[in-house]
Amino acid sequence: MFENRRYGKRQAILTVAKRAPACRKSRSNPKDKSALANQSFAGAVKGDHMMEKALTARKTDRRTLYTKMVVKDALLELLAGTPFDQITVTAVCKQAEITRTTFYLHFADLTAVLDEVLEDAMRTTEQQQDAPSESMTELLSRLSKASPGQEPGGCNTLLPICQRMADQPKYHALFLDETLSDYIIKKAYLAEREKMIPVLEARCGLSREEADKLFLFIIYGAFSVNKSMCWGKDDECYHLQGVLDKFIMGGFSALAGENANPPL
């Protein structure tokens, strides 16, 4: 019995002794070290490749933005002397000093260029407007009390977006082009309607449909009157603006009173 125990103990010691060198050998196997080194190198190469792709994408984005900018600027420069419907892609490419291939890599047609120009103008205009359009009634009140030739401070930031866009010299030519009037009004209307309709609903007690049509009337009227005066800002323009503002304010007050005290 004791001999069996001693025999079993010897066998266990021999087994451990045989395994130990194998373990030590596996830990120091040169093939494993080589594989680990190759794996690290592959990871480094992959990281460098991803960084190179990111830098290339960044450069491409800068080139794209620059190309789009020169195309849009070229269109605005041509609009100063030529109606939009007479401007061609070839003329824009010549003005921008790019090829037609480059143009079509960035824009589907001239209308796509015009859309981006208008979006830029609206974005720039909105960035200059700290207060939302719900202050429009206060604006109209201040305008109606202004002296002829006097521009109330801060009022222009609350005027209908088409008027504020036209005040920017870079985009002024857009508003003098008869062929673009309807297109610009529609863009301005769609850009502002979701802000203005709730204001008119609350101020005048109107339904959404009524407020929508009233806003349509205001924005088309403001655009047409300003266009007839070439979007000027002289004494006559301010005087007429005051007349229109009083008319609008009177309408607002009448609607608000009528809806606050409905007939029995």
ABEGO torsion letter per residue (X at the ends): XAAAAAAAAAAAAAAAAAAAAAAAAAAABAAAAAAAAAAAAAAAAAAAAAAAAAAAAAAAAAAAAAAAAAAAAAAAAAAAABBAAABBAAAAAAAAGBBAAAAAAABABAAAAAAAAAAAAAAAAAAABABBAAAAAAAAAAAAABBBGBBBBGAAAABBAAAAAAABAAAAAAAABAAAAAAAAAAAAAAAAAAAAAAAAAAAGBBAAAAAAAAAAAAAAAAAAAAAAGGBABAAAAAAAAAAAAAAAAAAAAAAAAAABBBX
